[in-house]
């Protein structure tokens, strides 16, 4: 099970996995979703004025990645 939580940037540490892509005003992806953050990512986010990010922990259950289920 993947757990998602909001983390203030001041306590983000290298190795944390970002759960939401960072996109600039032109729509370009600057940091892709599920990227493991390194020091240079965190420094760049601070320079951009980002105050917090969503991180994720854990893994998806085998065979359920991207699966959509519907109850009828």
Buried (B, 14 or more C-beta within 10 A) or exposed (E): EEEEEEBEBEEBEEEBBBBBEBEEEEEEEEBEEEBEBEEEBBEBBEEEEBEEBEBBEEEEEEEEEEEEEEEE
